[in-house]
C-alpha cells in the first residue's frame, strides 16, 4: 500500500512538473511572440511617424512655395526640400523652357565636375527623358544590379537608388523631379514613389502659378504702359516721359538695393505718376507764358487727381500714395500736404528726382531743354531741400554710366 502510494505520488509529481514545464514553455513562446509583435509595432510606428513627418513637410512646402515668385528660387527650394524629405544626397529638376521648347536643368544639388558625377547626371537625364515620354515615375532600387544601368561604371559609388517623378499639371508635363538616395532606405517602396509624385505634382502647380503670375504681370504692365501713353498723347511736351521714368526708376531701385517687389511698384508709379494731367486743360499744360496763380493751383491738383484715378484699380492701389506725394519736397515745402524727409514714401522721393531731371532736360512750352550738365547741377543744388540726397546720389551714378 505504501509502495503504491509512493509510486502514485511520484507519478503525480511528474505530471505536475511536466505541466509546469509545458506551461513555462508556452509562456516563453508567448513572450517571444509578444516581443516579435512589439518589434513589428515599433517598425510600423516608425514608418507611420516617417510618413506623418513627410506629409507635414509637404504641407509646409505648399505654404512656403506660395510666397516665391522667382522660378529659379522656387526650383532650388523644391530641390533642397525633396532631398531633405527623402534623405537624398543628390538631385536635379528638369523643366520645359518655353522659349526654346526644350527640357533643361533648372536646379541641381551636389553634382560636381568629376567624371563619375557627370556619368550619374547623364543617367539621371536618361531616366528623366523616359519619365517625360511615359508620364510615369521610375524607381531604380539598385543601380549596381539593375540590368538597365549596371553597365554605367562607378556610379554606384555615388548613389544606391534613383527615383524620378513627372511634374504634371492639367495633363501637361512641365518637367521632372529626380532624387538620388546614397544608402538603401527601407522606406523606398511604392509609397515613396507616390509621395515623391505628390511632391512633384505640387511643384508643378507652384511653377504653373508662377507662369500665370508672370503672364498677369505682363498684362498689367502693358495696361499701365497704355495709361502712360495716354498721358504722353495728352501732353505733347512730355512725349515718352513715362517710359524714360520707368527705365530710370528700375535703375535707381537697383542702385539702392531695393527688393524686386518694391522695384515693380515704383516702376508702375513712374509710369503713371502724371496721369492726373488728364484732368488739366490743355491750354494750361501747353501755355507758353508764365502761369497765373489760379492756373498754378490747377496744375498742382494733378497728383491728387492721379491718385484718385489709380486708387480703385486693384493692381495700382499701392501706387496711389507715390502718385499723390511725388511733388513733395524733402524739406517739407512741396505739395499737396507739405510732408518732409521719411514722411514722404520712398517711391515718391525716387519719382520726384527722375521726374525733375526729365522735366529739366525736355523742351517745355515756356522754355527750351537744359543741357544735361546743367540739370545735374540743379539736382545737386536741390539735395536736402527739394530732393532726398541718397536718391540723388544714386541717380547721378546712373547718369554718369549713361554719359560714359
Secondary structure, 3 states (H helix, E strand, C coil): CHHHHHHHHHHHHHHHHHHHHHHHHHHHHHHHHHHHHHHHHHHHHHHHHHHHHHHHHHHHHHHHHCCCCCHHHHHHHHHHHHHHHCCCCEEEEEEEECCCCEEEEEEEECCCCCHHHHHHHHHHHHHHHHHHHHCCCEEECCCCCCCCCCCCCCHHHCCCCEEEEEEEECCEEEEEEEEECCCCCCCCCHHHHHHHHHHHHHHHHHHHHHHHHHHHHHHHHHHHHHHHHHHHHHCHHHCCHHHHHHHHHHHHHHHHCCCHHHHHHHHHHHHHCCHHHHHCCHHHHCCCCCCCHHHHHHHCCHHHHHHHHHHCCHHHHHHHHHHHHCCCCCCCCCCCCCCCHHHCCHHHHHHHHHHHHHHHCCCECCECCCCHHHHHHHHHHCECCCECHHHHHHHHHHHHHHHC
